[in-house]
Amino acid sequence: MNYTLITGACGGLGSAFVTVLAGRGEPLFLTGRDENKLSRLAESLRAQFSGLAVEYFPCDLCDERSRRRFFAYCDGVNARFLRLVYVAGADVQKGFERYTEEKLVMQTRVNFEGAVSMIRAVMARSDLDGKTEFLCVGSVSGIYPMPYFALYSATKRALWQFCAGLREELKGRAKVTCVQPGAIPTREDVKRSIAAQGLWGKLAALPPEKVAAKSLKAVEKNRRSVVVGFWNKAMRIFTAPIPLSLKMKFIAAKWSKTEKDAF
Ligand SMILES: NC(=O)c1ccc[n+]([C@@H]2O[C@H](COP(=O)([O-])OP(=O)(O)OC[C@H]3O[C@@H](n4cnc5c(N)ncnc54)[C@H](OP(=O)(O)O)[C@@H]3O)[C@@H](O)[C@H]2O)c1
């Protein structure tokens, strides 16, 4: 059975990917940290989409031993993969002075180390016959350095850069895409943060289902990187000629006013 492996499957954006792909009848392999949430999601998918193949297994992507248990389970059920959708991520946003060691380790590992580890695992369990797809969820926050969101921004930039390099290595054997969405109203704290940004937040925000559909289209077309949403694309183009020092001042002024803490 050739599955689509979705990390962060129970989260706001992850569950939108799950719904879109389940609607297409694609066999799904779901993961997240909480086995009960995964089991409930799998059950509701089987009830809603009869005949849908759904497999799940919990994994803390920050923990190497947990990842090894996950890979062993995959091999135990002879899972093969057609596609990886790496959605898991931690969007902690605050001044770096206010980070604890635990938060910085978690954010760095789930946003980057977990992604490259899952990509390697899927590579080893797929045909790499030109149809295999690797889709990673980056962020527009990875386009420029982001004061008060500096670590998140750096991990998303690293993810984008890794995917771009890997794409060349796998040319003709797999498609590799890193999408860069703007704001997505998922968790309540994210919704509050979007609301606090006023008109800017409204213009930049796209519903999770739209982001999922556009992202899947981007990897299907084998795009290297796609900024998701008209406003976000326009911002990317219009801000490009502005000197970085000015951009930094603007970003610092804007982002020092809000905080969010993903876990
Ligand atoms: N929301 C936005 O405005 C926005 C904008 C741009 C990019 N993004 C990116 O979109 C992705 C999804 O964000 P979201 O808004 O849907 O957030 P979310 O609802 O908090 O989902 C995050 C997911 O990541 C998983 N996760 C976190 N730490 C993990 C760990 N250590 N091991 C395994 N899974 C872990 C969580 O799984 P469990 O809790 O189930 O274990 C959860 O399903 C993230 O990569 C984020 O950076 C979001």
The ligand as an SDF file (V2000), in Angstrom:
LIG
                    3D

 48 52  0  0  0  0  0  0  0  0999 V2000
   -1.1210   29.0400   11.3970 N   0  0  0  0  0  0  0  0  0  0  0  0
   -0.3770   29.9000   10.7290 C   0  0  0  0  0  0  0  0  0  0  0  0
   -0.6190   31.1170   10.6940 O   0  0  0  0  0  0  0  0  0  0  0  0
    0.8180   29.4010    9.9460 C   0  0  0  0  0  0  0  0  0  0  0  0
    1.4010   30.2380    8.9770 C   0  0  0  0  0  0  0  0  0  0  0  0
    2.4700   29.7790    8.2430 C   0  0  0  0  0  0  0  0  0  0  0  0
    2.9470   28.4980    8.4410 C   0  0  0  0  0  0  0  0  0  0  0  0
    2.3620   27.7030    9.3770 N   0  0  0  0  0  0  0  0  0  0  0  0
    2.8940   26.3480    9.5850 C   0  0  0  0  0  0  0  0  0  0  0  0
    1.8420   25.4220    9.3670 O   0  0  0  0  0  0  0  0  0  0  0  0
    2.0670   24.2500   10.1410 C   0  0  0  0  0  0  0  0  0  0  0  0
    0.8030   23.8780   10.9160 C   0  0  0  0  0  0  0  0  0  0  0  0
    0.4530   24.9290   11.7670 O   0  0  0  0  0  0  0  0  0  0  0  0
   -0.9930   25.0290   12.4560 P   0  0  0  0  0  0  0  0  0  0  0  0
   -1.3550   26.4510   12.4460 O   0  0  0  0  0  0  0  0  0  0  0  0
   -1.9060   24.0210   11.8810 O   0  0  0  0  0  0  0  0  0  0  0  0
   -0.6130   24.6820   13.9580 O   0  0  0  0  0  0  0  0  0  0  0  0
   -1.1520   23.5570   14.9520 P   0  0  0  0  0  0  0  0  0  0  0  0
   -2.6270   23.4140   14.8340 O   0  0  0  0  0  0  0  0  0  0  0  0
   -0.5660   23.8830   16.2720 O   0  0  0  0  0  0  0  0  0  0  0  0
   -0.4840   22.2330   14.3770 O   0  0  0  0  0  0  0  0  0  0  0  0
    0.8510   21.9430   14.6180 C   0  0  0  0  0  0  0  0  0  0  0  0
    1.0000   20.4470   14.5070 C   0  0  0  0  0  0  0  0  0  0  0  0
    2.3770   20.1240   14.7510 O   0  0  0  0  0  0  0  0  0  0  0  0
    2.4140   18.9620   15.5210 C   0  0  0  0  0  0  0  0  0  0  0  0
    3.5870   18.9340   16.3880 N   0  0  0  0  0  0  0  0  0  0  0  0
    4.0870   19.9280   17.1470 C   0  0  0  0  0  0  0  0  0  0  0  0
    5.1540   19.4980   17.8480 N   0  0  0  0  0  0  0  0  0  0  0  0
    5.3060   18.1890   17.5090 C   0  0  0  0  0  0  0  0  0  0  0  0
    6.2250   17.1820   17.8980 C   0  0  0  0  0  0  0  0  0  0  0  0
    7.2000   17.4300   18.7750 N   0  0  0  0  0  0  0  0  0  0  0  0
    6.0880   15.9510   17.3640 N   0  0  0  0  0  0  0  0  0  0  0  0
    5.1000   15.6730   16.4850 C   0  0  0  0  0  0  0  0  0  0  0  0
    4.2030   16.5920   16.0680 N   0  0  0  0  0  0  0  0  0  0  0  0
    4.3080   17.8200   16.5790 C   0  0  0  0  0  0  0  0  0  0  0  0
    1.1590   18.9910   16.3960 C   0  0  0  0  0  0  0  0  0  0  0  0
    0.7890   17.6580   16.6230 O   0  0  0  0  0  0  0  0  0  0  0  0
    0.0830   17.1260   17.9880 P   0  0  0  0  0  0  0  0  0  0  0  0
   -0.1760   18.3100   18.8780 O   0  0  0  0  0  0  0  0  0  0  0  0
   -1.1210   16.4360   17.5100 O   0  0  0  0  0  0  0  0  0  0  0  0
    1.0950   16.1990   18.5320 O   0  0  0  0  0  0  0  0  0  0  0  0
    0.1590   19.7050   15.5320 C   0  0  0  0  0  0  0  0  0  0  0  0
   -0.6570   18.7920   14.8490 O   0  0  0  0  0  0  0  0  0  0  0  0
    3.2810   24.5540   11.0350 C   0  0  0  0  0  0  0  0  0  0  0  0
    4.4340   23.9970   10.4370 O   0  0  0  0  0  0  0  0  0  0  0  0
    3.3710   26.0720   11.0020 C   0  0  0  0  0  0  0  0  0  0  0  0
    4.6770   26.5210   11.1930 O   0  0  0  0  0  0  0  0  0  0  0  0
    1.3010   28.1160   10.1300 C   0  0  0  0  0  0  0  0  0  0  0  0
  1  2  1  0
  2  3  2  0
  2  4  1  0
  4  5  1  0
  4 48  2  0
  5  6  2  0
  6  7  1  0
  7  8  2  0
  8  9  1  0
  8 48  1  0
  9 10  1  0
  9 46  1  0
 10 11  1  0
 11 12  1  0
 11 44  1  0
 12 13  1  0
 13 14  1  0
 14 15  2  0
 14 16  1  0
 14 17  1  0
 17 18  1  0
 18 19  2  0
 18 20  1  0
 18 21  1  0
 21 22  1  0
 22 23  1  0
 23 24  1  0
 23 42  1  0
 24 25  1  0
 25 26  1  0
 25 36  1  0
 26 27  1  0
 26 35  1  0
 27 28  2  0
 28 29  1  0
 29 30  1  0
 29 35  2  0
 30 31  1  0
 30 32  2  0
 32 33  1  0
 33 34  2  0
 34 35  1  0
 36 37  1  0
 36 42  1  0
 37 38  1  0
 38 39  2  0
 38 40  1  0
 38 41  1  0
 42 43  1  0
 44 45  1  0
 44 46  1  0
 46 47  1  0
M  CHG  2   8   1  16  -1
M  END
$$$$
